[in-house]
Amino acid sequence: MNCCVIGLQWGDEGKGKVVDILAESHDIVVRYSGGANAGHTVVAGGEKFALHLLPSGSVRPNVGCVIANAVVVDPETLLKEIEGLAQRDISLEGRLFISENAHLVLDYHKAEDRLREESLGKNKIGTTIRGIGPCYADKVGRSYALRMSDLKELGKLKDRLQKVVEYKNKVFAAVYNAEPLSADEIFEKCKLYADKLLGFVTDTTGLLHGAIAEGKSILFEGAQGTLLDLDHGTFPFVTSSNSSSLGMPAGCGVPAKVVDKFLGVAKAYTTRVGGGPFPSEQDNETGQYIRDRGNEYGTTTGRPRRCGWFDAVAASYSVTIGAIDSIALMHLDTLSGLKEIKICRAYDIGGEQTCFFPSNITKLSQAKPVYESVEGWDEEITEVSDFDKLPANARNYIKRIEELTGRPVTMIGVGPKREQTIFR
């Protein structure tokens, strides 16, 4: 079976754990979008792995790992991850494949990201300052874009870098009054990247179609979440790629029809990082309770996440546009101890109720959540491994989410470890 794992909210849903678990029964795991702005956490064998570019299946020694064409690759971050796994005796030799068409995130992208955010002040987007947006902008603009394949011809790359950095320095000086960057220093880094990474670079689209022809099972791993999708999320407070399941075909060159199951991942509550509207946000003691219990601080940035009640309107939207078959509901244990738990079942916009999520930022900013309440539970559930042994109120909460989203919850996370998962 080929499966695609997608976040249903604003990212940070627990996709890393889900992908790691499912990778055991797949031959290849494919990361198809985003960049080092992603933070996927895996806890295995008593160790914690924080991955930003490598597929979450990489901690399993026999699984092939593909970084596909739509991923923007920060070579410095990627090398640190490869070396970090090697220090834990996890080798990627012969099983990591990086698309020759993946674009490079270099120093000037990070500088541009930082300068732009600083200039926006209170109106900033809230990016991770990892250079992701500027790299995707260069990709679309084409003239100043560099890809993994350019590392193969260092002579040509040096000339290209001189022109790109010269242009970037002019823009930085004129717009931000910033100090110039050195093209020679960036080139020296690229020489190191070429030496260390070219052995992994290949035509991953051809590789994947060959694997499909051989009957191998593939797990497609999304980054961020559907509500951060560039075209279908809460623009402009989104990421710079198509982070919904709609981005999968373009992201790796494999048509959606080869996917047997789309699995959506959601928290038992809702979080988001950075700016943008958040109808069910709880900027109060309840939100802090969730933040502390769920350790809601960014894997990539360390920033505290905004926390709120489960938003069934938003989750249902993601289910609908993503053709989601079933849901993995994570962090259920975080809600233990709450006497009352609320679910946003609809929005009130201008006096009219709607159950369809308006990704338009103006309408969403006007949305007032319409809540229903369910009884909470006091029991700690981190050791529960059977659905029927969950507290009755926890089971009822899950069943209500199934009713509101129209999809079955087939996986339930009750802690960060692999074994702290209930399967239905």
C-alpha positions as MATLAB code, in Angstrom:
seq = 'MNCCVIGLQWGDEGKGKVVDILAESHDIVVRYSGGANAGHTVVAGGEKFALHLLPSGSVRPNVGCVIANAVVVDPETLLKEIEGLAQRDISLEGRLFISENAHLVLDYHKAEDRLREESLGKNKIGTTIRGIGPCYADKVGRSYALRMSDLKELGKLKDRLQKVVEYKNKVFAAVYNAEPLSADEIFEKCKLYADKLLGFVTDTTGLLHGAIAEGKSILFEGAQGTLLDLDHGTFPFVTSSNSSSLGMPAGCGVPAKVVDKFLGVAKAYTTRVGGGPFPSEQDNETGQYIRDRGNEYGTTTGRPRRCGWFDAVAASYSVTIGAIDSIALMHLDTLSGLKEIKICRAYDIGGEQTCFFPSNITKLSQAKPVYESVEGWDEEITEVSDFDKLPANARNYIKRIEELTGRPVTMIGVGPKREQTIFR';
ca = [
       0.000    0.000    0.000;
       1.138    3.523   -0.809;
       0.179    6.097    1.803;
       0.390    9.885    2.076;
       0.565   11.529    5.517;
      -0.750   15.105    5.692;
      -1.151   17.640    8.490;
      -4.746   18.839    8.868;
      -4.034   21.962   10.906;
      -1.332   24.667   11.000;
       1.523   22.172   11.264;
       3.122   20.561   14.325;
       0.406   17.901   14.451;
       2.727   14.954   15.136;
       3.404   13.808   11.574;
       6.951   12.763   12.450;
       5.762   10.124   14.890;
       3.081    8.845   12.502;
       5.505    8.589    9.573;
       8.101    6.852   11.728;
       5.533    4.242   12.798;
       4.217    3.633    9.277;
       7.728    3.551    7.777;
       8.239    0.109    9.302;
       5.818   -1.324    6.742;
       7.024    0.715    3.726;
      10.067    0.430    1.479;
      10.562    4.135    0.783;
       9.648    7.371    2.565;
       9.399   10.506    0.417;
       9.616   14.073    1.705;
       7.981   16.138   -1.036;
       7.596   19.755    0.129;
       8.957   22.538    2.326;
      12.450   22.863    3.690;
      14.322   23.133    6.960;
      11.405   25.154    8.337;
       9.788   21.800    9.130;
      10.428   20.160   12.478;
       9.462   16.495   12.710;
      10.144   14.804   16.055;
      10.644   11.055   16.428;
      11.155    9.257   19.748;
      12.590    5.758   19.277;
      14.572    3.447   21.517;
      14.600    6.027   24.276;
      16.212    8.602   21.968;
      14.725   11.775   20.533;
      15.365   12.762   16.923;
      14.523   16.248   15.614;
      14.479   16.151   11.810;
      14.092   19.137    9.515;
      14.938   17.873    6.023;
      15.449   14.127    6.257;
      12.267   12.042    5.998;
      11.045   10.858    9.384;
      11.562    7.262    8.266;
      15.322    7.818    8.135;
      15.801    6.558   11.707;
      14.740    3.097   10.525;
      17.888    1.521    9.020;
      16.284   -0.440    6.187;
      14.003    2.239    4.747;
      14.869    4.179    1.583;
      14.670    7.957    1.972;
      13.888   10.414   -0.807;
      14.107   14.207   -0.701;
      12.054   15.095   -3.763;
      12.175   17.936   -6.274;
       9.858   20.449   -4.550;
      11.855   20.449   -1.312;
      14.206   23.413   -0.912;
      17.415   22.021    0.550;
      19.614   23.838    3.029;
      22.823   21.810    2.556;
      24.290   22.971    5.862;
      21.272   21.738    7.824;
      21.082   18.505    5.841;
      24.744   17.676    6.477;
      24.268   18.250   10.210;
      21.329   15.837   10.192;
      23.207   13.176    8.224;
      26.211   13.486   10.527;
      23.954   13.519   13.595;
      22.410   10.189   12.607;
      25.847    8.751   11.803;
      26.967    9.595   15.341;
      24.079    7.433   16.556;
      25.179    4.607   14.239;
      22.408    5.244   11.699;
      23.865    5.302    8.201;
      22.146    6.750    5.139;
      24.681    5.440    2.644;
      22.940    3.705   -0.241;
      19.441    4.621    0.959;
      19.242    8.428    0.809;
      18.340    9.958   -2.546;
      18.158   13.719   -3.149;
      16.486   15.128   -6.247;
      18.868   16.818   -8.667;
      16.054   19.321   -9.257;
      15.673   20.336   -5.595;
      16.593   23.998   -5.100;
      19.407   25.176   -2.844;
      18.880   27.416    0.174;
      22.041   29.507    0.566;
      23.265   32.270    2.874;
      21.669   35.094    0.915;
      18.242   33.477    1.216;
      18.522   33.409    5.004;
      19.778   37.002    5.038;
      16.866   38.139    2.871;
      14.372   36.295    5.084;
      15.732   37.965    8.224;
      15.963   41.444    6.697;
      12.441   41.296    5.315;
      10.903   40.116    8.589;
      12.755   42.799   10.551;
      11.547   45.498    8.159;
       7.909   44.435    8.570;
       7.915   45.016   12.321;
       4.559   44.152   13.884;
       3.236   43.131   10.446;
       5.782   40.340    9.975;
       4.595   36.961    8.694;
       6.346   35.003   11.449;
       8.686   32.899    9.302;
      11.352   30.620   10.753;
      14.100   32.808    9.168;
      15.437   29.702    7.399;
      15.411   31.285    3.927;
      12.562   29.138    2.660;
      10.352   31.884    1.189;
      13.204   33.704   -0.613;
      14.419   30.397   -2.084;
      10.960   29.554   -3.431;
      10.723   33.118   -4.781;
      13.987   32.602   -6.680;
      12.650   29.282   -7.958;
       9.587   30.979   -9.416;
      11.682   33.887  -10.742;
      14.102   31.358  -12.315;
      16.909   33.792  -13.228;
      18.738   33.547   -9.891;
      17.779   30.015   -8.853;
      20.315   27.280   -8.110;
      19.573   23.562   -7.812;
      21.351   20.501   -6.453;
      22.451   19.612  -10.000;
      24.437   22.868  -10.173;
      26.842   21.452   -7.596;
      28.058   19.053  -10.297;
      29.689   21.856  -12.323;
      31.598   24.018   -9.867;
      33.190   26.199  -12.532;
      29.822   27.299  -13.868;
      28.439   27.526  -10.346;
      31.157   30.003   -9.334;
      30.263   32.320  -12.198;
      26.544   32.019  -11.434;
      27.108   32.771   -7.758;
      29.069   35.914   -8.548;
      26.148   37.265  -10.566;
      23.497   36.190   -8.068;
      25.300   37.581   -5.023;
      26.106   40.818   -6.843;
      22.412   41.284   -7.572;
      21.342   40.327   -4.038;
      23.864   42.746   -2.499;
      22.505   45.613   -4.569;
      18.971   44.852   -3.396;
      20.007   44.418    0.242;
      21.932   47.691    0.223;
      19.194   49.685   -1.499;
      16.221   48.307    0.431;
      17.673   47.428    3.830;
      21.011   49.297    3.967;
      22.618   45.927    4.714;
      26.274   44.863    4.550;
      27.269   42.891    1.405;
      27.725   39.130    1.352;
      30.782   37.414   -0.129;
      30.229   35.278   -3.202;
      33.625   33.635   -2.677;
      32.711   32.546    0.860;
      29.422   31.068   -0.328;
      31.235   29.273   -3.149;
      33.708   27.715   -0.716;
      30.749   26.337    1.230;
      29.249   24.990   -2.004;
      32.464   23.106   -2.732;
      32.073   21.357    0.612;
      28.410   20.643   -0.091;
      29.306   19.138   -3.461;
      31.946   16.904   -1.887;
      29.634   15.650    0.836;
      26.246   15.463   -0.921;
      26.660   14.693   -4.624;
      26.840   10.979   -3.910;
      23.178   11.152   -2.834;
      21.943   13.254   -5.777;
      19.920   11.538   -8.520;
      16.754   11.682  -10.632;
      14.302   10.855   -7.851;
      11.255   10.987  -10.131;
      12.687    8.171  -12.226;
      13.695    6.304   -9.097;
      10.172    6.492   -7.650;
       8.475    5.351  -10.851;
      10.905    2.457  -11.012;
      10.019    1.533   -7.436;
       6.310    1.685   -8.258;
       6.845   -0.611  -11.241;
       8.619   -3.076   -8.938;
       5.662   -3.061   -6.552;
       7.464   -1.370   -3.671;
       5.404    0.443   -1.058;
       5.916    4.191   -0.719;
       5.090    6.534    2.142;
       4.737   10.200    1.161;
       5.490   12.621    3.999;
       4.006   16.096    4.020;
       5.546   19.021    5.877;
       3.776   21.827    7.747;
      -0.033   21.516    7.476;
      -2.926   22.002    5.063;
      -3.926   25.363    6.567;
      -0.424   26.641    5.741;
      -0.748   25.700    2.064;
       0.365   28.555   -0.199;
      -2.785   28.392   -2.341;
      -5.374   26.917    0.007;
      -4.276   28.091    3.450;
      -4.666   31.305    5.432;
      -2.664   33.486    3.043;
      -0.436   35.455    3.617;
       0.166   33.693    6.949;
       1.190   30.494    5.199;
       4.326   28.677    4.135;
       5.830   29.037    0.647;
       4.854   25.646   -0.752;
       1.772   23.501   -1.298;
       1.769   21.745    2.056;
      -1.581   19.991    1.556;
      -1.969   16.652   -0.199;
      -2.589   18.671   -3.361;
       1.141   19.396   -3.464;
       2.203   15.776   -3.485;
       2.054   15.029   -7.245;
       3.984   18.147   -8.278;
       6.264   17.756   -5.283;
       7.710   14.420   -6.336;
       6.468   13.684   -9.865;
       4.159   10.854   -8.819;
       0.422   11.097   -9.619;
      -2.038   11.043   -6.722;
      -3.825    8.021   -8.203;
      -0.988    5.744   -7.053;
      -1.742    6.615   -3.417;
      -4.003    4.043   -1.779;
      -4.651    5.999    1.403;
      -4.425    9.628    2.514;
      -3.983    9.816    6.271;
      -4.616   13.173    7.925;
      -2.855   14.005   11.183;
      -4.432   16.343   13.741;
      -3.879   17.189   17.364;
      -6.732   16.644   19.808;
      -6.660   20.436   20.072;
      -5.317   23.150   17.744;
      -2.052   25.101   17.632;
      -0.345   27.517   15.322;
       2.940   29.442   15.278;
       3.398   33.006   14.094;
       0.781   35.476   12.914;
      -2.632   34.991   11.386;
      -6.207   34.431   12.574;
      -6.940   31.534   14.904;
     -10.675   31.395   15.766;
     -10.488   28.813   18.562;
      -7.353   30.235   20.225;
      -7.328   30.301   24.026;
      -5.007   33.101   25.102;
      -5.705   32.318   28.743;
      -5.099   29.749   31.475;
      -6.585   26.970   29.349;
      -4.203   27.754   26.495;
      -1.262   27.774   28.888;
      -2.381   24.458   30.396;
      -2.372   22.894   26.924;
       0.986   24.494   26.087;
       2.653   23.193   29.229;
       1.113   19.710   29.111;
       1.787   19.299   25.404;
       5.243   20.911   25.432;
       4.026   23.223   22.710;
       7.272   24.892   21.726;
       8.571   24.818   18.161;
      10.955   22.019   17.132;
      12.622   24.369   14.658;
      12.480   27.716   16.450;
      11.669   26.978   20.088;
       8.879   29.556   19.923;
       5.833   28.977   22.170;
       2.883   27.856   20.079;
      -0.527   29.466   20.260;
      -3.015   26.928   21.636;
      -6.777   26.492   21.409;
      -9.666   24.081   21.212;
     -10.097   21.541   18.413;
     -11.455   23.342   15.352;
     -13.717   20.921   13.470;
     -14.469   23.547   10.811;
     -10.791   23.855    9.881;
     -10.115   20.117   10.144;
     -13.140   19.283    7.971;
     -11.919   21.714    5.315;
      -8.527   19.990    5.246;
     -10.220   16.593    5.050;
     -12.365   17.756    2.140;
      -9.737   19.361   -0.086;
      -7.190   16.669    0.739;
      -9.350   13.614    0.022;
      -8.443   12.316    3.471;
      -9.499    8.735    4.207;
      -8.848    8.581    7.947;
      -7.400   10.596   10.810;
      -4.535   10.089   13.242;
      -5.470   12.078   16.358;
      -2.381   12.935   18.389;
      -1.701   14.411   21.840;
      -4.941   13.115   23.360;
      -3.084   12.730   26.664;
      -2.486   16.492   26.782;
      -6.179   17.070   27.521;
      -6.252   14.847   30.622;
      -7.216   16.843   33.700;
      -9.586   19.274   31.983;
     -13.104   19.202   33.417;
     -14.663   20.588   30.236;
     -13.405   20.331   26.666;
     -14.798   22.427   23.859;
     -15.012   21.759   20.128;
     -15.515   24.493   17.560;
     -18.292   23.049   15.380;
     -19.101   26.164   13.303;
     -18.180   29.812   12.711;
     -20.396   32.838   13.094;
     -19.433   35.370   10.432;
     -21.516   38.525   10.355;
     -24.417   36.840   12.105;
     -24.496   33.811    9.799;
     -23.229   30.384   10.755;
     -21.046   28.334    8.426;
     -19.340   24.973    8.723;
     -17.073   25.536    5.709;
     -13.692   27.061    6.471;
     -13.108   30.436    4.756;
      -9.399   30.515    3.879;
      -9.890   34.159    2.871;
      -8.080   36.066    5.602;
     -10.668   38.855    5.879;
     -13.585   36.483    6.456;
     -11.594   34.265    8.789;
     -10.573   37.259   10.894;
     -14.273   37.979   11.441;
     -15.133   34.401   12.405;
     -16.409   33.780   15.916;
     -16.250   30.163   17.048;
     -19.478   28.338   17.846;
     -18.627   25.821   20.542;
     -20.124   22.687   21.947;
     -18.821   21.165   25.165;
     -18.050   17.624   26.215;
     -17.038   16.340   29.628;
     -13.329   15.891   30.226;
     -11.488   13.167   32.138;
      -9.038   13.125   35.033;
      -7.276    9.844   34.293;
      -3.775    9.797   32.828;
      -3.895    7.769   29.637;
      -0.232    7.554   28.567;
      -0.091    3.811   29.315;
      -3.392    2.910   27.608;
      -2.959    0.733   24.509;
      -6.574   -0.257   23.795;
      -9.326    2.116   22.679;
     -11.916    0.433   24.863;
      -9.750    1.051   27.945;
      -9.714    4.798   27.460;
     -11.969    6.779   29.824;
     -15.538    6.897   28.520;
     -15.382   10.675   28.095;
     -12.197   10.377   26.025;
     -13.889    7.831   23.772;
     -16.915   10.087   23.426;
     -14.673   13.021   22.499;
     -13.030   11.012   19.716;
     -16.390    9.791   18.407;
     -17.674   13.378   18.273;
     -14.635   14.449   16.264;
     -15.363   11.568   13.872;
     -18.950   12.771   13.484;
     -17.951   16.377   12.818;
     -15.163   15.576   10.347;
     -16.897   12.659    8.682;
     -13.793   10.465    8.900;
     -12.761    7.626   11.234;
      -9.975    8.137   13.745;
      -7.742    5.098   13.214;
      -4.662    6.119   15.219;
      -4.585    7.838   18.609;
      -1.455    9.292   20.167;
      -1.238    9.157   23.970;
       2.430   10.111   24.306;
       5.542   10.843   22.201;
       6.924    7.292   21.969;
       6.151    4.824   19.174;
       4.467    2.434   21.584;
       2.236    5.187   22.989;
      -0.158    4.785   20.083;
      -3.599    3.202   19.953;
      -4.614    1.578   16.668;
      -8.221    1.015   15.658;
];
